[in-house]
Amino acid sequence: MCMPLVHIYLKNYTKIFKKNNFLITIVMMIFVTAIFFTGERRSFLASFLLMFFFLPNNSLINKKNFIFITVVFFLIIYFAFYKISTDKFIIKNNENKIIERMITNTIYIVESIPIALNKSQEEYYDFIKKKKIGDWIILYSNAISLSSENLKTIFLGSGYKTFKNKCSKKFIICSNHPHNMYIEIYYSFGLLVFFLWCALIFFFIFYFHKKKNIEMLGYIVSFFFPILPSGSILSFNLQFYFSIFLGFLLVNFFLKTK
């Protein structure tokens, strides 16, 4: 999420970026690689999307270098895997913890989707317990199911912070919130607010695309990407990111008015 901020600074306030955009591209890839090795899947996916959104759409990046840099990026990850897998980070089943979390568990999460949608919650729970993965898919499904009970919940929602209470009365797998901002908005406030929210996101996407504002577009694509899990809509982390987004809007406005 910091990359748009870094990009704005480098593009507007430093001569190094304009003279050597190849260098900053490598720095961005190292940045994403470092996030990978933290084991934070959402942050890595968001930064990965952001990076591959910036590079081909950035007029300051030499397009001829894009494929080469991409290959270098994956080679860095490959050799880093090789180094770690032969070092002290080995666990009992000879799989590296980072590889297990970022790759193996991600594959298991994808495999769990048809189970969540087509099998019973008991079968799904047994699968995620065995594979030691999160239960986000079934939380999404439960929230949508609760939101579809009647016309009131469909159009006006079921109320903020009611998910855990209502879910536990009907389903086995529950949490304090659905772990997806779009689904939580639909569950809490209904279709009317949900459509207004989506319309606002699309407005910003088209507006900044028209203005060719790469930083704002990159932030929207990475942070508001709909399928990524997220915290509660009023959690500290999301409020922090919304504050950054608001800051981008204000910077964009004041830069235009100067």
NUNULUM-731357 format. One line per field, with one value per residue (C-alpha): x, y, z. Coordinates in nm, 3 decimals. Example, Ala and Ser with C-alpha at 12.3 -4.5 7.8 and 13.67 -1.06 7.14 Angstrom:
% residues 2
xx 1.230	1.367
yy -0.450	-0.106
zz 0.780	0.714
END
This chain:
% residues 258
xx 0.000	0.300	0.402	0.169	0.313	0.668	0.583	0.437	0.745	0.994	0.809	0.755	1.044	1.350	1.567	1.690	1.356	1.339	1.699	1.698	1.349	1.496	1.646	1.319	1.143	1.393	1.342	0.965	1.014	1.243	0.978	0.713	0.952	1.020	0.644	0.622	0.867	0.666	0.400	0.120	-0.087	-0.326	-0.047	0.154	-0.138	-0.227	0.132	0.173	-0.136	-0.015	0.330	0.204	-0.046	0.221	0.487	0.310	0.101	0.382	0.510	0.836	0.901	1.070	0.827	1.110	1.249	0.920	0.948	1.313	1.238	0.947	1.174	1.429	1.155	1.055	1.418	1.474	1.184	1.302	1.658	1.535	1.319	1.618	1.834	1.572	1.481	1.844	1.893	1.777	1.411	1.325	1.029	0.958	0.784	1.070	0.851	0.948	0.702	0.678	0.627	0.367	0.171	0.208	0.184	0.063	-0.207	-0.318	-0.370	-0.570	-0.786	-0.866	-0.947	-1.178	-1.405	-1.610	-1.628	-1.765	-2.022	-2.132	-2.070	-2.197	-2.030	-1.917	-1.723	-1.581	-1.480	-1.303	-1.115	-0.991	-0.901	-0.699	-0.525	-0.489	-0.630	-0.872	-1.250	-1.314	-1.501	-1.771	-1.794	-1.866	-2.130	-2.288	-2.308	-2.472	-2.715	-2.815	-2.855	-3.095	-3.346	-3.613	-3.666	-3.568	-3.226	-3.172	-3.237	-3.171	-2.925	-2.910	-2.735	-2.372	-2.197	-2.481	-2.307	-2.159	-2.484	-2.705	-2.452	-2.396	-2.769	-2.772	-2.422	-2.125	-1.850	-1.880	-1.672	-1.714	-1.747	-1.743	-1.378	-1.461	-1.555	-1.796	-1.984	-1.987	-2.138	-2.404	-2.478	-2.483	-2.654	-2.821	-2.820	-2.896	-2.581	-2.385	-2.472	-2.389	-2.053	-1.973	-2.087	-1.848	-1.557	-1.633	-1.663	-1.313	-1.175	-1.314	-1.230	-0.864	-0.832	-0.950	-0.703	-0.428	-0.350	-0.156	-0.104	-0.473	-0.572	-0.306	-0.424	-0.788	-0.701	-0.486	-0.686	-1.044	-0.988	-1.315	-1.204	-0.930	-1.012	-1.015	-1.077	-1.403	-1.513	-1.467	-1.147	-0.834	-0.647	-0.922	-0.971	-0.596	-0.606	-0.916	-0.729	-0.445	-0.700	-0.856	-0.507	-0.452	-0.777	-0.677	-0.326	-0.475	-0.716	-0.455	-0.205	-0.471	-0.564	-0.207
yy 0.000	0.229	0.198	0.472	0.710	0.615	0.646	0.996	1.112	0.967	1.092	1.447	1.523	1.327	1.344	0.985	0.837	1.035	0.956	0.589	0.443	0.093	0.121	0.215	-0.071	-0.316	-0.153	-0.202	-0.570	-0.617	-0.444	-0.696	-0.988	-0.874	-0.868	-1.223	-1.343	-1.185	-1.449	-1.190	-1.320	-1.028	-0.770	-0.968	-1.011	-0.642	-0.528	-0.780	-0.641	-0.291	-0.355	-0.513	-0.232	0.037	-0.102	-0.144	0.171	0.398	0.631	0.661	0.288	0.156	-0.100	-0.298	-0.376	-0.497	-0.864	-0.880	-0.729	-0.969	-1.267	-1.127	-1.090	-1.457	-1.567	-1.374	-1.559	-1.894	-1.863	-1.722	-2.035	-2.253	-2.077	-2.095	-2.456	-2.558	-2.338	-2.342	-2.264	-2.626	-2.768	-3.134	-3.223	-3.064	-2.780	-2.424	-2.231	-1.947	-2.181	-2.372	-2.058	-1.864	-2.143	-2.473	-2.317	-2.090	-2.398	-2.559	-2.245	-2.267	-2.637	-2.554	-2.330	-2.610	-2.790	-2.478	-2.427	-2.786	-2.982	-2.955	-2.722	-3.026	-3.155	-2.811	-2.768	-3.108	-3.006	-2.668	-2.818	-3.092	-2.850	-2.576	-2.297	-2.009	-2.028	-1.711	-1.883	-2.021	-1.689	-1.519	-1.779	-1.753	-1.373	-1.380	-1.649	-1.445	-1.136	-1.319	-1.426	-1.167	-0.840	-0.629	-0.794	-0.789	-0.418	-0.268	-0.519	-0.709	-0.441	-0.364	-0.596	-0.849	-1.109	-1.325	-1.340	-1.428	-1.659	-1.870	-1.945	-2.099	-2.210	-2.394	-2.167	-1.800	-1.496	-1.135	-1.020	-1.177	-1.077	-0.906	-0.537	-0.577	-0.867	-0.697	-0.380	-0.590	-0.789	-0.487	-0.222	-0.406	-0.378	-0.006	0.094	-0.183	-0.045	0.309	0.183	0.001	0.303	0.522	0.283	0.269	0.647	0.687	0.420	0.589	0.938	0.863	0.652	0.951	1.174	0.911	0.923	0.600	0.638	0.669	0.392	0.165	0.228	0.159	-0.159	-0.298	-0.193	-0.223	-0.547	-0.732	-1.093	-1.021	-1.079	-0.776	-0.665	-0.519	-0.207	0.008	-0.155	0.050	-0.094	-0.014	0.332	0.386	0.288	0.498	0.791	0.739	0.722	1.049	1.199	1.101	1.272	1.593	1.589	1.536	1.828	2.073	1.982	2.057	2.392	2.526
zz 0.000	0.039	-0.326	-0.457	-0.195	-0.288	-0.656	-0.612	-0.423	-0.670	-0.975	-0.851	-0.618	-0.730	-1.039	-0.992	-1.093	-1.417	-1.509	-1.407	-1.406	-1.448	-1.099	-0.931	-1.111	-0.959	-0.619	-0.649	-0.730	-0.433	-0.223	-0.337	-0.286	0.071	0.138	0.006	0.270	0.550	0.486	0.452	0.162	0.126	0.135	-0.120	-0.360	-0.329	-0.386	-0.671	-0.843	-0.780	-0.921	-1.243	-1.272	-1.236	-1.465	-1.801	-1.748	-1.640	-1.910	-1.718	-1.738	-2.049	-2.192	-2.351	-2.007	-1.862	-1.963	-1.860	-1.519	-1.469	-1.536	-1.290	-1.029	-1.049	-1.050	-0.727	-0.564	-0.701	-0.574	-0.244	-0.208	-0.285	-0.028	0.246	0.172	0.231	0.537	0.898	0.827	0.750	0.938	1.017	0.691	0.490	0.368	0.433	0.648	0.399	0.103	0.301	0.387	0.064	-0.192	-0.045	0.173	-0.110	-0.328	-0.047	-0.020	-0.391	-0.351	-0.060	-0.272	-0.439	-0.103	0.065	-0.210	-0.272	0.048	0.404	0.651	0.851	0.549	0.480	0.844	0.841	0.525	0.651	0.989	0.821	0.584	0.850	0.635	0.693	0.668	0.465	0.181	0.405	0.591	0.259	0.182	0.528	0.511	0.167	0.285	0.592	0.377	0.145	0.410	0.325	0.137	0.437	0.479	0.103	0.053	0.399	0.547	0.874	1.078	1.157	1.407	1.406	1.194	1.472	1.669	1.371	1.210	1.523	1.542	1.195	1.097	1.247	1.115	1.216	1.301	1.417	1.054	0.703	0.633	0.305	0.288	-0.004	0.152	0.491	0.340	0.166	0.481	0.715	0.502	0.213	-0.164	-0.175	0.012	-0.162	-0.507	-0.394	-0.267	-0.593	-0.795	-0.594	-0.658	-1.032	-1.043	-0.899	-1.134	-1.446	-1.320	-1.247	-1.559	-1.759	-1.575	-1.624	-1.254	-1.209	-0.835	-0.753	-0.993	-0.847	-0.494	-0.584	-0.774	-0.492	-0.188	-0.316	-0.511	-0.436	-0.382	-0.129	0.240	0.465	0.819	0.944	0.756	1.068	1.191	1.258	0.957	0.708	0.852	0.814	0.446	0.387	0.540	0.292	0.010	0.130	0.145	-0.218	-0.315	-0.136	-0.287	-0.632	-0.578	-0.448	-0.720	-0.979	-0.826	-0.812
END
